[in-house]
């Protein structure tokens, strides 16, 4: 029997406090980041995915499971499937007005996410940070961060480890008279910057603090400001960047930058 998974625990917390918005957000956060096994009509052909669609209640759903054991327990026989993150599945299904049935009949986290719920999740995940130019006049220690938000930021930044040399949280006063927290990433490749900025935005939303803001900045290690960031900032411990290696063939759907085609 499969032990309780992170999705089980997030679902249990949500059901125990159904009126608590942050707890609900944490469930959707977990769902988006979990690898899910989605049942298909047939094997993937030329990276085209055809999910098996079920008519349940008033809507259509595809079925997903957070472990292969749970999927096998539901089907009873071998079935074709695709392993994708919850965020990828929500994006693939959005235009088809289809919901997802999670762990139905096989786990305590069994739940139906209707199309409108999946649409909301996709909107959150599609939130693109605004880019702006602002000159900093003072950088100091930031002591007011919400503990839940700090935990969420730490988790997301660690998950993105290997794409930055360092990351620091500070308070910045700007030339235009505004001030606020900033996370400064050091030596981050250009192609990874949008994803990192987006992960900070998601951390705010899933912590129930969507009305707040955290700026994100990217600096070279040779920039004089980095010494100040290191001296006064909260440092996130990051794994060392990994040297690029020759790519091996990957299964359809396993590359988040090259999602499969949904039919």
C-alpha angles and dihedrals in degrees: 000000000000114000119233109293127210088261091053091052094046090048092048092051091049093050091047091056106027093167095052108101097194090054091051090049091052090055091053089045090055092044091053094051099041122099106239130194110225121198115236135201090229141351118295110273120196090340091303113135122204109186121206106250123208127194106227126167108328097330143052121253142185117217123238133178131196094221133035089231091060092047091051091047090054098045098036089203133058111280132179114257144169123224109219137149118260090248092056093048092050091051093048094050099041099091091045095060091233128143130207130244108211121207093333114194094351109071144029088248093065108143142148116232105197122215093264091053090050089048090055091050092050091050090053092048091047092055106128118204117238116247119221141157119238132160118229117222099176135022120193143156116293114219104164104075118133109249093227090051092048090053092049092048092048092051094049095044092049090049088056091049116142095046098079135040093219143345129209134187115215142155114251129198111203132212092247091062098258125117139188147136121301133189110212117203118199125216097354118166114245093241092057098049100083091051092051093048090049092051090057091051091050091050089057094048097045090048089059092249100109092138091061125080137215118189120220124211133183121212139176116240088241092060111109090225091069092071089056092047090052093047100050105017135093104250121218110215106236130187114245116271112268119235111243115256133195110283119245123208112281132206117257111274096019095101109077090201092054108042120187122257115260117219 
